Amino acid sequence: MSDLDRYIETRTEREPDFASVVEQEYENLRIGELIRNLREEHHLSQEQLARRLNTTKSAISRLENHADSIRLSTLERVAKAFDRKMKISIER
């Protein structure tokens, strides 16, 4: 067990909602990483992607680094910019 896992376990014992908060933040990070990876695979700068999405470079930076409040419509626009389809699932 890593130090991080032990910390999460210990903190969750004191604050039962802590593990779900950590999990949600991890998912947000993964979304931002996915956007960054797509952009880099297509050899685009943040500014170039921003132009494709009719937004600003700072908005792209926020998506990649702080995807916690990203809208589904924004994700759809990102997917379309890369000729991809978006897939959403609700799991247990």
Rosetta silent file (secondary structure, phi, psi, omega in degrees, C-alpha in Angstrom):
SEQUENCE: MSDLDRYIETRTEREPDFASVVEQEYENLRIGELIRNLREEHHLSQEQLARRLNTTKSAISRLENHADSIRLSTLERVAKAFDRKMKISIER
SCORE:     score description
SCORE:     0.000 S_00000001
   1 L     0.000  132.579 -178.797    0.000    0.000    0.000 S_00000001
   2 L   -78.114  165.800  176.228    1.405    3.382   -0.960 S_00000001
   3 H   -59.894  -38.551  179.208    1.679    6.371    1.362 S_00000001
   4 H   -64.276  -44.814  178.577   -1.091    8.039   -0.603 S_00000001
   5 H   -61.082  -41.714  178.699   -3.394    5.038   -0.203 S_00000001
   6 H   -63.806  -42.152  179.129   -2.700    4.955    3.543 S_00000001
   7 H   -61.822  -45.828  179.782   -3.419    8.682    3.804 S_00000001
   8 H   -61.961  -43.239  179.419   -6.718    8.328    1.931 S_00000001
   9 H   -62.146  -47.096 -179.680   -7.710    5.366    4.101 S_00000001
  10 H   -63.291  -45.876 -178.610   -6.845    7.188    7.337 S_00000001
  11 H   -66.369  -35.421  179.207   -8.560   10.401    6.277 S_00000001
  12 H   -67.726  -30.416  176.356  -11.663    8.491    5.129 S_00000001
  13 H   -63.023  -37.510  178.957  -11.953    6.935    8.568 S_00000001
  14 H   -81.139  -37.211 -177.203  -12.255   10.477    9.994 S_00000001
  15 L  -130.092   95.564 -173.722  -14.244   11.906    7.070 S_00000001
  16 L   -54.929  -28.149 -178.863  -16.312    9.235    5.273 S_00000001
  17 L   -81.601   -8.447 -173.594  -16.873   11.417    2.163 S_00000001
  18 H   -59.960  -43.781 -178.202  -13.159   12.026    1.616 S_00000001
  19 H   -61.401  -39.680  179.467  -12.559    8.970   -0.613 S_00000001
  20 H   -68.922  -33.072  175.803  -15.379    9.960   -2.968 S_00000001
  21 H   -65.235  -44.599  178.761  -13.985   13.495   -3.212 S_00000001
  22 H   -61.264  -44.364 -179.914  -10.562   12.100   -4.095 S_00000001
  23 H   -62.155  -41.970  179.152  -12.120    9.793   -6.690 S_00000001
  24 H   -64.197  -42.986  178.852  -14.054   12.674   -8.283 S_00000001
  25 H   -64.939  -35.860  176.452  -10.942   14.838   -8.471 S_00000001
  26 H   -63.219  -42.450  177.882   -9.050   11.953  -10.048 S_00000001
  27 H   -62.628  -40.734  177.610  -11.752   11.663  -12.723 S_00000001
  28 H   -60.378  -42.250  178.011  -11.490   15.412  -13.376 S_00000001
  29 H   -61.439  -40.816 -179.416   -7.746   15.022  -13.823 S_00000001
  30 H   -64.883  -38.089  178.278   -8.271   12.187  -16.287 S_00000001
  31 H   -63.901  -47.038  178.531  -10.624   14.310  -18.403 S_00000001
  32 H   -61.316  -41.012  178.959   -8.106   17.133  -18.559 S_00000001
  33 H   -65.054  -39.110  177.978   -5.329   14.683  -19.399 S_00000001
  34 H   -60.585  -45.918  179.095   -7.455   13.158  -22.159 S_00000001
  35 H   -62.057  -46.071  179.162   -7.998   16.589  -23.721 S_00000001
  36 H   -61.241  -44.743 -179.638   -4.294   17.423  -23.498 S_00000001
  37 H   -61.971  -42.881  177.275   -3.304   14.069  -25.003 S_00000001
  38 H   -60.378  -45.377 -179.127   -5.712   14.509  -27.915 S_00000001
  39 H   -61.114  -45.674 -178.407   -4.389   17.996  -28.557 S_00000001
  40 H   -69.053  -36.629  176.698   -0.777   16.840  -28.462 S_00000001
  41 H   -60.797  -32.038  179.942   -1.473   13.785  -30.677 S_00000001
  42 L   -93.351    9.116  177.058   -2.810   16.203  -33.286 S_00000001
  43 L    54.181   44.590  178.318    0.224   18.485  -32.849 S_00000001
  44 L  -109.056  143.388  170.739   -1.927   21.433  -31.828 S_00000001
  45 L   -81.302  167.863  175.011   -1.034   24.202  -29.437 S_00000001
  46 H   -60.460  -37.533 -179.880   -3.588   25.336  -26.883 S_00000001
  47 H   -65.528  -40.869  178.726   -4.114   28.426  -29.009 S_00000001
  48 H   -65.021  -42.814  177.095   -4.803   26.370  -32.142 S_00000001
  49 H   -64.337  -40.478  178.403   -7.334   24.201  -30.307 S_00000001
  50 H   -57.228  -43.204  178.729   -8.910   27.328  -28.852 S_00000001
  51 H   -63.061  -40.127  178.228   -9.454   28.678  -32.370 S_00000001
  52 H   -62.075  -33.797 -177.033  -11.076   25.378  -33.423 S_00000001
  53 H   -96.966    2.841 -179.228  -13.442   25.630  -30.454 S_00000001
  54 L    56.513   50.961  179.563  -13.999   29.379  -30.800 S_00000001
  55 L  -142.319 -164.227 -176.692  -12.661   30.047  -27.327 S_00000001
  56 L  -108.084  161.034  176.274   -9.484   31.313  -25.660 S_00000001
  57 H   -60.058  -39.488 -179.473   -6.134   29.722  -24.881 S_00000001
  58 H   -65.631  -32.223  176.774   -6.774   30.261  -21.174 S_00000001
  59 H   -66.020  -39.794  177.655  -10.060   28.334  -21.480 S_00000001
  60 H   -65.513  -41.637  177.421   -8.177   25.386  -22.994 S_00000001
  61 H   -59.317  -43.581  178.122   -5.620   25.573  -20.199 S_00000001
  62 H   -62.321  -41.217  178.615   -8.432   25.454  -17.623 S_00000001
  63 H   -60.475  -43.325 -176.408   -9.954   22.422  -19.371 S_00000001
  64 H   -74.055  -29.803 -173.676   -6.642   20.600  -19.313 S_00000001
  65 H  -108.825  -19.409 -176.755   -5.680   21.531  -15.765 S_00000001
  66 L  -144.617   63.885 -173.430   -8.967   22.062  -13.901 S_00000001
  67 H   -80.284   23.186 -173.730  -11.666   20.038  -15.635 S_00000001
  68 H   -72.738  -19.894 -179.323  -13.874   19.974  -12.535 S_00000001
  69 H  -124.794   31.502 -177.943  -16.678   22.086  -13.959 S_00000001
  70 L   -72.653  137.294  179.571  -16.577   21.130  -17.623 S_00000001
  71 L   -86.527  152.404  176.695  -19.917   21.042  -19.392 S_00000001
  72 H   -60.808  -37.197  179.655  -21.064   18.138  -21.528 S_00000001
  73 H   -62.924  -34.789  177.311  -21.555   20.551  -24.413 S_00000001
  74 H   -68.605  -43.726  176.876  -17.894   21.539  -24.135 S_00000001
  75 H   -60.165  -38.862  177.785  -16.802   17.904  -24.146 S_00000001
  76 H   -63.298  -40.657  178.344  -18.951   17.362  -27.238 S_00000001
  77 H   -65.531  -39.545  177.512  -17.248   20.297  -28.977 S_00000001
  78 H   -63.250  -48.316  179.809  -13.817   18.912  -28.068 S_00000001
  79 H   -57.727  -45.665 -179.482  -14.747   15.473  -29.403 S_00000001
  80 H   -63.525  -37.453  179.612  -16.076   16.991  -32.620 S_00000001
  81 H   -61.753  -26.892  179.981  -12.903   19.085  -33.067 S_00000001
  82 L  -106.650   13.149 -179.337  -10.935   15.832  -33.153 S_00000001
  83 L    55.346   45.320  178.932  -13.520   13.922  -35.189 S_00000001
  84 L  -119.418  163.716  174.594  -14.272   11.707  -32.203 S_00000001
  85 L  -107.070  147.290  178.270  -17.463   10.539  -30.544 S_00000001
  86 L   -97.667  138.749  179.150  -18.172   11.055  -26.887 S_00000001
  87 L  -126.604  126.747 -179.606  -19.299    8.083  -24.803 S_00000001
  88 L  -118.308  137.129  175.523  -20.795    8.483  -21.353 S_00000001
  89 L  -132.491  150.967  174.458  -21.534    5.678  -18.926 S_00000001
  90 L  -115.990  117.240 -174.144  -23.076    5.568  -15.501 S_00000001
  91 L  -120.071  163.964  174.785  -21.566    2.830  -13.397 S_00000001
  92 L   -80.190    0.000    0.000  -21.842    1.525   -9.899 S_00000001
